[in-house]
Amino acid sequence: MATSVTPEISHQDTDTGTGGSVVIVYDNDHNTPEEVVDILQRATGCSLEEAQIEMWEVHNLGKSVVHHGSAEECDRVASVIRTIGIVVEVRAD
């Protein structure tokens, strides 16, 4: 008879340990792609590649979820992104 092993599943967010919110960035005609990539890296600490993918989604799909974390962390990230005039929304996940 075979024994099955079930992995333990954690429901915590890996970024902050608390989870619960997302940051959504919306497209605009004001910021250049380079500005968006730069501010995403500064605000979230993500890699250049990830910021470029998120910028592509914003530009081509109209919006992108760019960060997951606690409400407080997402509010901090959103406030940094807003400094260059980008419309940002923090929503419960």
N, C-alpha and C positions, 0 to 999 in steps of 0.2 A: 504494500500500500504506500503510495507516494504522499509525502508531506508537503503541503503548500505553505509558502511564506508570504505574508501580506505586508508590504512596506507601511511604515507609519507615515501618515500624511499630515504635514503641518499647514495650517491655514494662515500663517503669518506672512506678511509682506517681507520680501527679502531685502528691500531697500532700507527700511526703517524699523522693521519689527512690529509695526502697528497696523499698517494697511488702511484701506478704506476710501481713498480719494484718487482722482486722476486730474491731470492738467491737459486741457485741450487748447491747441493753438489754431487760430483761424487765418485764412489767407487775406492779404490786402494788396493794394497797388502801390504802397508806399515804400516798403522795405525790400532791399535787394536780397537775392538768395544768400550771398555771402554774409550779410548782416544777420539773417535768420540762423544760419549755421553757427555763427560766432556766439550769438546770445543763447542758443540752446546748449552749447558746450559750457558756457559760463554758468548758466542757471542750473543745469542738471549734472554737470561733470561727465557727460557721456562722451564717447569717442567721436572723432571726426566722421567716421563712416556712419554711425548711428544718427548723428545730427544731419548728415546729408540725406539719408533715407527719410527722416522725419520732415525735412524741408521739402523734399520731392512730394511727399504725401500732402502737405499743406498746400503746395502750389498746384498740384494736379487734381487733388480730391476735395480741396476747399478747407480741410481741417485735418488735424492729426492729434492723437493722444501721445504726448511727449514725455510724460512722467507718471509714475504710480507711487503712492506713499501715504503717509498720514496726512490728515487735513492741514496740520501746521506746516509740514514740509512742502506740500503742494501750494499752499498760500505763499510761502517764501519763494518757491520757484516761479510762480506766476507773477509775483511782484517784480522780480528781476527781468523777466521777459517783457513785461509792460513798459519798462523804462525806455524802450525804443519805439513805442507806439503800436505794438502788436496787440490785437484783441485776444484775450486769454480767458478761459473759463475753468474754474475748479468745481468738480462735480463729485458726489459720492459715487464710489465704484460699485 
